[in-house]
Amino acid sequence: MRAIGIVLAGGNNHRMRELSNKRAVAAMPVAGSYRSIDFALSNMSNSHIQRVAVLTQYNARSLNEHLNSSKWWDFGRKQGGLYIFTPTITAENSSWYRGTADSIYQNLDWLKKSHEPYVIIASGDAVYKMDYNKVLEYHIEKKADITVVCKDMPMGTDVSRFGVVKTDEEGRITEFEEKPVESQISTISCGIYVIRRRQLIELIERCAAEDRVDFVRDILVRYKNLKRIYAYKLDSYWSNIASVDSYYKTNMDFLKPEVRNYFFKEYPDVYSKVDDLPPAKYNPGALVKNSLISSGSIINGTVENSILFKKAYVGNNCVIKNSIILNDVYIGDNTVIENCIVESRDTIRANTTYIGTPDDIKIVIEKNERYTL
């Protein structure tokens, strides 16, 4: 084992609006029966990284429940394994994780106890497939100090949510700007880094001594001229889900056969925690077109171009179009839902209508009583 993994899954995110009120972004459901962190963890497992730490703090209950066993991703059993680190109060420290570098600093002990030479740091809010060994080989070949996985976005993409990078012809990063207001550069950082373990410990300790807390701003941007920081270009599917629009778009991508086949039919697989649920049931009168319907769902109405997560119930004469229905939602009879994201465990009363627009996706949160006596 040449590397250990760190998955950063901690931050609060206001761009998810009400969706992140009760779960971390890394625990957002994606594509029917997965969660966003499954993609990073599956990539770690498929790259034979046996020892992985997940750093989490904000609304971590849902994520901790999802990660209650490492067997789903098949991490190391006798050696290694899946570690979940939430902020703990110690004699030296009594604060939350104040930033990405600080979260690693508070768990530096784990890094020091490991003996693998490299660390792969990934974020838990991106949907992609990747063999980290290829990045590691590129990193070693270039004699880099840090390697950042980057992707060329189509022109006109809003890059203000990402770090943008400019490279020379050799692939070395010459400019790194974090979350610019506007930028002419369309190459973004995917939030996946490879670095030598000892180098990381040294940089993180230096950051802490200067009371700096952010990995990107205080390590990558500050040291870009001193350290050899290289970009590794990713040319396959990659999508970040950390805003409502991108979350909606990423889920809708799974209705395209090529995206679905790439993730679920081609080796290596994406793994997730499996729920023991019966297959979806379509009652007489149900009409379903181009949709993903998960286990445990019962459909009585019309569903088009939508994604229904586990245990969704759709009543008679309902029309659901271009929408995402999260787990355990009950939709009463004669309801119309278009261009919406319906929050999990909602109960939507009969004869109601929720219609958003493709540019402004509506988030529906209804806390009605489901069973009335």
C-alpha positions as a Markdown table, in Angstrom:
| # | Residue | x | y | z |
|---|---|---|---|---|
| 1 | Met | 0.0 | 0.0 | 0.0 |
| 2 | Arg | 1.6 | 3.2 | -1.2 |
| 3 | Ala | -1.0 | 5.7 | -0.1 |
| 4 | Ile | -3.6 | 6.5 | 2.5 |
| 5 | Gly | -6.7 | 8.5 | 1.8 |
| 6 | Ile | -8.4 | 11.5 | 3.4 |
| 7 | Val | -11.9 | 12.5 | 2.4 |
| 8 | Leu | -12.9 | 16.0 | 3.4 |
| 9 | Ala | -16.6 | 16.0 | 4.1 |
| 10 | Gly | -17.0 | 18.7 | 6.8 |
| 11 | Gly | -18.2 | 22.0 | 5.5 |
| 12 | Asn | -21.5 | 23.8 | 5.9 |
| 13 | Asn | -22.8 | 25.0 | 2.5 |
| 14 | His | -25.3 | 27.8 | 2.0 |
| 15 | Arg | -25.4 | 27.2 | -1.8 |
| 16 | Met | -27.4 | 24.0 | -1.1 |
| 17 | Arg | -30.1 | 26.3 | 0.5 |
| 18 | Glu | -32.5 | 24.2 | 2.7 |
| 19 | Leu | -31.2 | 20.9 | 1.5 |
| 20 | Ser | -28.1 | 21.1 | 3.8 |
| 21 | Asn | -30.2 | 21.9 | 6.9 |
| 22 | Lys | -30.3 | 18.3 | 8.0 |
| 23 | Arg | -27.4 | 16.6 | 6.3 |
| 24 | Ala | -23.8 | 17.2 | 5.2 |
| 25 | Val | -23.3 | 17.9 | 1.5 |
| 26 | Ala | -21.3 | 14.6 | 1.2 |
| 27 | Ala | -24.4 | 12.7 | 2.4 |
| 28 | Met | -26.6 | 14.2 | -0.4 |
| 29 | Pro | -28.4 | 11.3 | -2.2 |
| 30 | Val | -27.3 | 10.9 | -5.8 |
| 31 | Ala | -28.7 | 8.7 | -8.7 |
| 32 | Gly | -31.3 | 6.7 | -6.8 |
| 33 | Ser | -29.5 | 4.7 | -4.2 |
| 34 | Tyr | -26.1 | 6.3 | -3.7 |
| 35 | Arg | -24.7 | 9.2 | -1.7 |
| 36 | Ser | -22.2 | 11.7 | -2.9 |
| 37 | Ile | -19.4 | 10.4 | -0.7 |
| 38 | Asp | -19.8 | 6.9 | -2.2 |
| 39 | Phe | -17.9 | 8.0 | -5.3 |
| 40 | Ala | -14.8 | 9.2 | -3.5 |
| 41 | Leu | -14.8 | 6.1 | -1.2 |
| 42 | Ser | -15.3 | 3.7 | -4.1 |
| 43 | Asn | -12.5 | 5.3 | -6.0 |
| 44 | Met | -10.3 | 4.8 | -2.9 |
| 45 | Ser | -11.2 | 1.2 | -2.6 |
| 46 | Asn | -10.8 | 0.5 | -6.3 |
| 47 | Ser | -7.4 | 2.1 | -6.2 |
| 48 | His | -6.4 | -0.3 | -3.4 |
| 49 | Ile | -6.1 | 2.3 | -0.8 |
| 50 | Gln | -6.9 | 0.4 | 2.4 |
| 51 | Arg | -6.7 | 3.1 | 5.0 |
| 52 | Val | -9.1 | 6.0 | 4.6 |
| 53 | Ala | -10.1 | 8.8 | 7.0 |
| 54 | Val | -13.3 | 10.8 | 6.6 |
| 55 | Leu | -13.2 | 14.2 | 8.3 |
| 56 | Thr | -16.7 | 15.4 | 9.0 |
| 57 | Gln | -18.3 | 17.9 | 11.3 |
| 58 | Tyr | -21.4 | 19.8 | 10.1 |
| 59 | Asn | -24.7 | 17.9 | 10.3 |
| 60 | Ala | -22.7 | 14.6 | 10.5 |
| 61 | Arg | -25.5 | 12.3 | 11.8 |
| 62 | Ser | -26.7 | 11.2 | 8.4 |
| 63 | Leu | -23.2 | 10.7 | 7.1 |
| 64 | Asn | -22.1 | 8.8 | 10.2 |
| 65 | Glu | -25.1 | 6.5 | 9.8 |
| 66 | His | -24.2 | 5.9 | 6.2 |
| 67 | Leu | -20.6 | 5.1 | 7.1 |
| 68 | Asn | -21.4 | 2.8 | 10.1 |
| 69 | Ser | -19.6 | -0.1 | 8.4 |
| 70 | Ser | -16.6 | -0.1 | 6.1 |
| 71 | Lys | -17.6 | -3.5 | 4.6 |
| 72 | Trp | -19.6 | -1.9 | 1.8 |
| 73 | Trp | -16.5 | -0.3 | 0.3 |
| 74 | Asp | -14.3 | -3.3 | 1.3 |
| 75 | Phe | -11.5 | -1.3 | 3.1 |
| 76 | Gly | -8.8 | -3.1 | 4.9 |
| 77 | Arg | -9.9 | -5.6 | 7.5 |
| 78 | Lys | -6.9 | -6.7 | 9.5 |
| 79 | Gln | -4.8 | -3.6 | 8.6 |
| 80 | Gly | -6.1 | -0.2 | 7.6 |
| 81 | Gly | -9.9 | 0.4 | 7.6 |
| 82 | Leu | -12.3 | 3.3 | 7.5 |
| 83 | Tyr | -11.8 | 6.0 | 10.1 |
| 84 | Ile | -14.3 | 8.7 | 10.9 |
| 85 | Phe | -13.0 | 11.8 | 12.6 |
| 86 | Thr | -15.3 | 14.4 | 14.0 |
| 87 | Pro | -13.8 | 17.3 | 16.1 |
| 88 | Thr | -12.9 | 16.2 | 19.6 |
| 89 | Ile | -12.1 | 18.3 | 22.6 |
| 90 | Thr | -8.5 | 17.6 | 23.8 |
| 91 | Ala | -6.2 | 19.3 | 26.3 |
| 92 | Glu | -4.7 | 21.5 | 23.6 |
| 93 | Asn | -7.8 | 22.2 | 21.5 |
| 94 | Ser | -11.4 | 22.8 | 22.1 |
| 95 | Ser | -12.6 | 24.3 | 18.8 |
| 96 | Trp | -14.4 | 23.0 | 15.7 |
| 97 | Tyr | -12.5 | 22.3 | 12.6 |
| 98 | Arg | -11.9 | 25.9 | 11.4 |
| 99 | Gly | -10.9 | 25.0 | 7.9 |
| 100 | Thr | -9.6 | 22.1 | 5.8 |
| 101 | Ala | -5.9 | 22.5 | 7.0 |
| 102 | Asp | -7.1 | 22.8 | 10.6 |
| 103 | Ser | -9.2 | 19.6 | 10.3 |
| 104 | Ile | -6.1 | 17.7 | 9.1 |
| 105 | Tyr | -4.0 | 19.3 | 11.9 |
| 106 | Gln | -6.4 | 18.2 | 14.6 |
| 107 | Asn | -5.9 | 14.6 | 13.3 |
| 108 | Leu | -2.2 | 14.8 | 12.6 |
| 109 | Asp | -1.6 | 12.0 | 15.0 |
| 110 | Trp | -3.3 | 9.6 | 12.6 |
| 111 | Leu | -1.0 | 10.8 | 9.8 |
| 112 | Lys | 2.1 | 10.3 | 11.9 |
| 113 | Lys | 1.1 | 6.8 | 12.9 |
| 114 | Ser | 0.6 | 5.7 | 9.3 |
| 115 | His | 3.6 | 4.5 | 7.4 |
| 116 | Glu | 2.5 | 4.8 | 3.8 |
| 117 | Pro | 4.6 | 7.3 | 1.9 |
| 118 | Tyr | 1.8 | 9.2 | 0.1 |
| 119 | Val | -1.6 | 10.8 | 1.0 |
| 120 | Ile | -4.5 | 11.3 | -1.4 |
| 121 | Ile | -6.9 | 14.0 | -0.3 |
| 122 | Ala | -10.3 | 14.1 | -2.0 |
| 123 | Ser | -13.5 | 16.0 | -1.3 |
| 124 | Gly | -16.8 | 14.2 | -0.6 |
| 125 | Asp | -19.0 | 16.3 | -2.9 |
| 126 | Ala | -18.0 | 15.2 | -6.4 |
| 127 | Val | -19.4 | 12.5 | -8.7 |
| 128 | Tyr | -16.7 | 10.9 | -10.8 |
| 129 | Lys | -14.7 | 7.7 | -11.3 |
| 130 | Met | -10.9 | 7.7 | -11.1 |
| 131 | Asp | -7.9 | 5.5 | -10.5 |
| 132 | Tyr | -5.8 | 7.4 | -8.0 |
| 133 | Asn | -2.8 | 5.2 | -8.8 |
| 134 | Lys | -2.5 | 7.0 | -12.2 |
| 135 | Val | -2.3 | 10.3 | -10.4 |
| 136 | Leu | 0.3 | 8.9 | -8.0 |
| 137 | Glu | 2.4 | 7.6 | -10.9 |
| 138 | Tyr | 2.2 | 11.0 | -12.6 |
| 139 | His | 3.1 | 12.7 | -9.3 |
| 140 | Ile | 6.3 | 10.5 | -8.9 |
| 141 | Glu | 7.3 | 10.9 | -12.6 |
| 142 | Lys | 7.1 | 14.7 | -12.4 |
| 143 | Lys | 8.9 | 14.7 | -9.0 |
| 144 | Ala | 6.2 | 17.0 | -7.8 |
| 145 | Asp | 5.6 | 18.2 | -4.3 |
| 146 | Ile | 1.9 | 18.3 | -4.7 |
| 147 | Thr | -0.3 | 17.2 | -7.6 |
| 148 | Val | -3.7 | 18.7 | -8.1 |
| 149 | Val | -6.3 | 16.9 | -10.3 |
| 150 | Cys | -7.8 | 19.5 | -12.7 |
| 151 | Lys | -10.5 | 19.5 | -15.4 |
| 152 | Asp | -11.0 | 21.7 | -18.4 |
| 153 | Met | -14.6 | 23.1 | -18.2 |
| 154 | Pro | -16.5 | 24.2 | -21.3 |
| 155 | Met | -16.2 | 27.9 | -22.1 |
| 156 | Gly | -18.9 | 29.9 | -20.4 |
| 157 | Thr | -19.1 | 27.7 | -17.3 |
| 158 | Asp | -19.4 | 29.6 | -14.0 |
| 159 | Val | -16.1 | 28.8 | -12.3 |
| 160 | Ser | -16.6 | 31.1 | -9.3 |
| 161 | Arg | -17.3 | 28.1 | -7.0 |
| 162 | Phe | -14.0 | 26.5 | -7.8 |
| 163 | Gly | -10.3 | 27.2 | -7.7 |
| 164 | Val | -8.9 | 28.0 | -11.2 |
| 165 | Val | -5.5 | 27.1 | -12.3 |
| 166 | Lys | -3.1 | 28.1 | -15.1 |
| 167 | Thr | -0.3 | 25.7 | -16.1 |
| 168 | Asp | 2.9 | 25.9 | -18.2 |
| 169 | Glu | 3.5 | 23.5 | -21.0 |
| 170 | Glu | 5.1 | 21.0 | -18.6 |
| 171 | Gly | 2.0 | 20.8 | -16.5 |
| 172 | Arg | 3.3 | 22.8 | -13.6 |
| 173 | Ile | 0.8 | 25.2 | -12.0 |
| 174 | Thr | 1.9 | 28.8 | -12.4 |
| 175 | Glu | -1.3 | 30.5 | -11.2 |
| 176 | Phe | -3.9 | 29.4 | -8.7 |
| 177 | Glu | -6.8 | 31.5 | -7.9 |
| 178 | Glu | -9.4 | 30.4 | -5.3 |
| 179 | Lys | -13.1 | 31.2 | -6.1 |
| 180 | Pro | -12.5 | 34.1 | -8.4 |
| 181 | Val | -15.4 | 36.5 | -9.1 |
| 182 | Glu | -14.8 | 36.1 | -12.8 |
| 183 | Ser | -12.0 | 34.5 | -14.7 |
| 184 | Gln | -10.8 | 33.9 | -18.2 |
| 185 | Ile | -9.3 | 30.6 | -17.2 |
| 186 | Ser | -11.6 | 27.6 | -17.6 |
| 187 | Thr | -9.4 | 24.9 | -16.0 |
| 188 | Ile | -10.6 | 24.2 | -12.5 |
| 189 | Ser | -9.2 | 22.3 | -9.5 |
| 190 | Cys | -11.3 | 19.2 | -8.7 |
| 191 | Gly | -10.3 | 19.2 | -5.0 |
| 192 | Ile | -8.2 | 16.0 | -5.3 |
| 193 | Tyr | -4.6 | 16.3 | -4.2 |
| 194 | Val | -1.6 | 13.9 | -4.0 |
| 195 | Ile | 1.2 | 14.8 | -1.6 |
| 196 | Arg | 3.9 | 13.0 | 0.3 |
| 197 | Arg | 2.8 | 12.2 | 3.8 |
| 198 | Arg | 5.9 | 13.8 | 5.5 |
| 199 | Gln | 5.6 | 16.9 | 3.3 |
| 200 | Leu | 1.9 | 17.2 | 4.3 |
| 201 | Ile | 2.7 | 16.9 | 8.0 |
| 202 | Glu | 5.4 | 19.6 | 7.7 |
| 203 | Leu | 3.2 | 22.0 | 5.7 |
| 204 | Ile | 0.2 | 21.5 | 8.1 |
| 205 | Glu | 2.4 | 22.1 | 11.2 |
| 206 | Arg | 3.8 | 25.2 | 9.6 |
| 207 | Cys | 0.2 | 26.4 | 8.8 |
| 208 | Ala | -0.9 | 25.8 | 12.4 |
| 209 | Ala | 2.1 | 27.6 | 13.8 |
| 210 | Glu | 1.1 | 30.7 | 11.7 |
| 211 | Asp | -2.6 | 30.2 | 12.7 |
| 212 | Arg | -3.7 | 29.5 | 9.1 |
| 213 | Val | -6.5 | 27.1 | 8.6 |
| 214 | Asp | -7.3 | 26.6 | 4.9 |
| 215 | Phe | -5.5 | 24.0 | 2.7 |
| 216 | Val | -6.1 | 25.7 | -0.7 |
| 217 | Arg | -5.6 | 29.3 | 0.3 |
| 218 | Asp | -2.7 | 28.8 | 2.8 |
| 219 | Ile | -0.8 | 25.9 | 1.2 |
| 220 | Leu | -1.5 | 25.7 | -2.6 |
| 221 | Val | -1.8 | 29.4 | -3.3 |
| 222 | Arg | 0.9 | 30.5 | -1.0 |
| 223 | Tyr | 3.5 | 27.9 | -2.0 |
| 224 | Lys | 2.8 | 27.7 | -5.7 |
| 225 | Asn | 6.2 | 29.3 | -6.5 |
| 226 | Leu | 8.2 | 27.6 | -3.8 |
| 227 | Lys | 6.9 | 24.0 | -4.2 |
| 228 | Arg | 6.6 | 22.0 | -7.4 |
| 229 | Ile | 2.8 | 21.9 | -7.8 |
| 230 | Tyr | 1.6 | 20.0 | -10.9 |
| 231 | Ala | -1.8 | 19.6 | -12.5 |
| 232 | Tyr | -3.1 | 16.2 | -13.6 |
| 233 | Lys | -5.9 | 16.6 | -16.2 |
| 234 | Leu | -9.0 | 14.5 | -15.8 |
| 235 | Asp | -10.8 | 13.9 | -19.0 |
| 236 | Ser | -13.7 | 11.7 | -17.9 |
| 237 | Tyr | -17.0 | 12.7 | -16.3 |
| 238 | Trp | -16.7 | 14.8 | -13.2 |
| 239 | Ser | -19.4 | 16.9 | -11.5 |
| 240 | Asn | -19.6 | 18.7 | -8.3 |
| 241 | Ile | -22.9 | 18.7 | -6.4 |
| 242 | Ala | -22.4 | 21.6 | -4.0 |
| 243 | Ser | -25.1 | 23.9 | -5.2 |
| 244 | Val | -28.8 | 23.3 | -5.9 |
| 245 | Asp | -28.4 | 23.8 | -9.6 |
| 246 | Ser | -25.4 | 21.5 | -10.0 |
| 247 | Tyr | -27.0 | 18.9 | -7.7 |
| 248 | Tyr | -30.1 | 18.9 | -9.9 |
| 249 | Lys | -28.1 | 18.8 | -13.1 |
| 250 | Thr | -25.8 | 16.0 | -11.8 |
| 251 | Asn | -28.8 | 13.8 | -10.9 |
| 252 | Met | -30.5 | 14.5 | -14.2 |
| 253 | Asp | -27.3 | 13.4 | -16.0 |
| 254 | Phe | -28.0 | 9.9 | -14.7 |
| 255 | Leu | -31.1 | 9.8 | -16.9 |
| 256 | Lys | -28.6 | 9.8 | -19.9 |
| 257 | Pro | -27.8 | 6.2 | -20.8 |
| 258 | Glu | -24.1 | 6.9 | -21.5 |
| 259 | Val | -23.6 | 8.4 | -18.0 |
| 260 | Arg | -25.5 | 5.6 | -16.3 |
| 261 | Asn | -23.6 | 2.9 | -18.2 |
| 262 | Tyr | -20.2 | 4.6 | -17.4 |
| 263 | Phe | -20.9 | 4.6 | -13.7 |
| 264 | Phe | -22.9 | 1.4 | -13.2 |
| 265 | Lys | -22.1 | -1.0 | -16.0 |
| 266 | Glu | -18.4 | -0.5 | -16.5 |
| 267 | Tyr | -15.6 | -1.7 | -14.3 |
| 268 | Pro | -14.7 | -0.5 | -11.6 |
| 269 | Asp | -18.0 | -0.3 | -9.8 |
| 270 | Val | -19.4 | 2.3 | -7.4 |
| 271 | Tyr | -20.3 | 0.8 | -4.0 |
| 272 | Ser | -22.8 | 2.0 | -1.5 |
| 273 | Lys | -24.5 | 0.8 | 1.7 |
| 274 | Val | -27.3 | -1.6 | 0.7 |
| 275 | Asp | -30.8 | -1.3 | 2.2 |
| 276 | Asp | -33.0 | -4.3 | 2.4 |
| 277 | Leu | -36.0 | -3.2 | 0.4 |
| 278 | Pro | -38.3 | -4.8 | -2.1 |
| 279 | Pro | -38.1 | -3.8 | -5.8 |
| 280 | Ala | -40.2 | -0.9 | -7.0 |
| 281 | Lys | -43.9 | -1.7 | -7.5 |
| 282 | Tyr | -45.8 | -0.2 | -10.4 |
| 283 | Asn | -49.6 | -0.5 | -9.8 |
| 284 | Pro | -52.1 | -0.5 | -12.7 |
| 285 | Gly | -52.4 | 3.0 | -14.1 |
| 286 | Ala | -48.8 | 3.9 | -13.5 |
| 287 | Leu | -47.0 | 5.5 | -16.4 |
| 288 | Val | -43.2 | 5.9 | -16.1 |
| 289 | Lys | -40.9 | 7.4 | -18.8 |
| 290 | Asn | -37.2 | 7.9 | -18.7 |
| 291 | Ser | -36.9 | 7.9 | -14.9 |
| 292 | Leu | -34.8 | 6.2 | -12.2 |
| 293 | Ile | -37.0 | 4.6 | -9.6 |
| 294 | Ser | -35.3 | 3.1 | -6.5 |
| 295 | Ser | -36.2 | 0.1 | -4.4 |
| 296 | Gly | -39.1 | 0.3 | -2.0 |
| 297 | Ser | -41.0 | 2.8 | -4.1 |
| 298 | Ile | -44.7 | 2.4 | -5.1 |
| 299 | Ile | -45.9 | 4.2 | -8.2 |
| 300 | Asn | -49.6 | 4.8 | -9.0 |
| 301 | Gly | -49.4 | 8.0 | -11.2 |
| 302 | Thr | -47.3 | 9.4 | -14.0 |
| 303 | Val | -43.6 | 10.0 | -13.6 |
| 304 | Glu | -41.4 | 11.5 | -16.4 |
| 305 | Asn | -37.7 | 12.4 | -16.5 |
| 306 | Ser | -37.5 | 12.2 | -12.8 |
| 307 | Ile | -35.4 | 10.5 | -10.1 |
| 308 | Leu | -37.2 | 8.8 | -7.2 |
| 309 | Phe | -35.1 | 7.7 | -4.3 |
| 310 | Lys | -35.8 | 4.8 | -1.9 |
| 311 | Lys | -39.3 | 4.3 | -0.4 |
| 312 | Ala | -41.1 | 7.0 | -2.4 |
| 313 | Tyr | -44.9 | 6.7 | -2.7 |
| 314 | Val | -46.7 | 8.3 | -5.6 |
| 315 | Gly | -50.5 | 8.5 | -5.3 |
| 316 | Asn | -53.2 | 8.1 | -8.0 |
| 317 | Asn | -53.4 | 10.6 | -10.9 |
| 318 | Cys | -50.2 | 12.3 | -9.8 |
| 319 | Val | -48.0 | 14.0 | -12.4 |
| 320 | Ile | -44.2 | 14.2 | -11.6 |
| 321 | Lys | -42.0 | 15.7 | -14.3 |
| 322 | Asn | -38.3 | 16.7 | -14.2 |
| 323 | Ser | -38.1 | 16.4 | -10.5 |
| 324 | Ile | -36.0 | 14.7 | -7.8 |
| 325 | Ile | -38.0 | 13.0 | -5.0 |
| 326 | Leu | -35.7 | 12.2 | -2.1 |
| 327 | Asn | -36.1 | 9.2 | 0.4 |
| 328 | Asp | -39.3 | 8.2 | 2.0 |
| 329 | Val | -41.6 | 10.8 | 0.5 |
| 330 | Tyr | -45.3 | 10.3 | 0.4 |
| 331 | Ile | -47.1 | 12.1 | -2.4 |
| 332 | Gly | -50.9 | 12.2 | -2.0 |
| 333 | Asp | -53.4 | 11.8 | -4.9 |
| 334 | Asn | -53.8 | 14.3 | -7.8 |
| 335 | Thr | -50.6 | 16.1 | -7.0 |
| 336 | Val | -48.6 | 17.9 | -9.7 |
| 337 | Ile | -44.8 | 18.4 | -9.2 |
| 338 | Glu | -42.6 | 19.9 | -11.9 |
| 339 | Asn | -38.9 | 21.0 | -11.8 |
| 340 | Cys | -38.7 | 20.5 | -8.0 |
| 341 | Ile | -36.6 | 18.8 | -5.4 |
| 342 | Val | -38.7 | 17.3 | -2.7 |
| 343 | Glu | -37.0 | 16.9 | 0.6 |
| 344 | Ser | -36.8 | 13.5 | 2.2 |
| 345 | Arg | -39.5 | 12.2 | 4.6 |
| 346 | Asp | -41.9 | 14.8 | 3.4 |
| 347 | Thr | -45.6 | 14.2 | 3.2 |
| 348 | Ile | -47.3 | 16.0 | 0.3 |
| 349 | Arg | -51.0 | 16.4 | 0.7 |
| 350 | Ala | -53.5 | 15.4 | -2.0 |
| 351 | Asn | -54.5 | 17.9 | -4.6 |
| 352 | Thr | -51.5 | 20.2 | -4.3 |
| 353 | Thr | -49.3 | 21.7 | -7.1 |
| 354 | Tyr | -45.6 | 22.6 | -7.0 |
| 355 | Ile | -44.1 | 24.0 | -10.2 |
| 356 | Gly | -40.6 | 25.4 | -10.5 |
| 357 | Thr | -38.8 | 26.5 | -13.7 |
| 358 | Pro | -35.7 | 24.8 | -15.2 |
| 359 | Asp | -33.7 | 27.9 | -14.3 |
| 360 | Asp | -35.1 | 28.2 | -10.7 |
| 361 | Ile | -35.5 | 24.7 | -9.2 |
| 362 | Lys | -38.0 | 24.8 | -6.4 |
| 363 | Ile | -37.2 | 23.0 | -3.1 |
| 364 | Val | -40.3 | 21.6 | -1.5 |
| 365 | Ile | -40.3 | 21.0 | 2.3 |
| 366 | Glu | -43.7 | 19.9 | 3.7 |
| 367 | Lys | -44.0 | 18.6 | 7.3 |
| 368 | Asn | -47.5 | 17.4 | 7.3 |
| 369 | Glu | -48.7 | 14.5 | 9.4 |
| 370 | Arg | -48.7 | 11.4 | 7.4 |
| 371 | Tyr | -51.1 | 9.2 | 9.4 |
| 372 | Thr | -54.2 | 10.9 | 10.7 |
| 373 | Leu | -56.4 | 8.9 | 13.1 |
